[in-house]
Amino acid sequence: MANARKFFTPDQQKIVTDAIAHAEKQTSGEIMVHIDDKCKEDVLDRAAYVFELLKMHKTELRNGVLFYVAFEDRKFAIIGDAGINSKVEEGFWDSTRDIVIDHFKKGEYAEGLAAGVKKAGSELQKYFPYQKDDVNELSNEMSFGSDHDKKNDE
């Protein structure tokens, strides 16, 4: 799983993590980006597994959002926890996905993820505004498949 970490340069990772930090200054929501090399199962099933693996379902308001990418298999998904899914309008995740994929088609992977993160942050802000006593419950750093499990390596 060495490739996933190498797919994004440090500068590209910074573009994504800066977008996460900026978005999370507007909302109490939590946003994470996870990168795998491959996804040998349904992309939404894998994203849900990673969501749980990263303990995103443990946020106080159930307002976590995961951007999941399996770059070698060209699979991408966005999933939100129950708290945010109960609030956003129908089609929100599809429109966010489309923004990201438009960038991906141009080879702009970091920029695409950053644009999607910013859109998710704006939507989260409506329903979960930033509180002055907000605690950052999850890391803003990108996560990579080899950091967390071997399930997808099999």
HELIX and SHEET records of a PDB file:
HELIX    1   1 ALA A    2  PHE A    7  1                                   6    
HELIX    2   2 PRO A   10  GLU A   24  1                                  15    
HELIX    3   3 VAL A   43  LEU A   53  1                                  11    
HELIX    4   4 MET A   56  LYS A   58  5                                   3    
HELIX    5   5 ALA A   82  ASN A   85  1                                   4    
HELIX    6   6 PHE A   92  LYS A  105  1                                  14    
HELIX    7   7 TYR A  109  TYR A  127  1                                  19    
HELIX    8   8 GLY A  145  HIS A  148  1                                   4    
HELIX    9   9 LYS A  151  ASP A  153  5                                   3    
SHEET    1   A 4 LYS A  75  GLY A  80  0                                        
SHEET    2   A 4 GLY A  64  ALA A  70 -1                                        
SHEET    3   A 4 GLU A  30  ASP A  36  1                                        
SHEET    4   A 4 SER A 143  PHE A 144  1                                        
END                                                                             
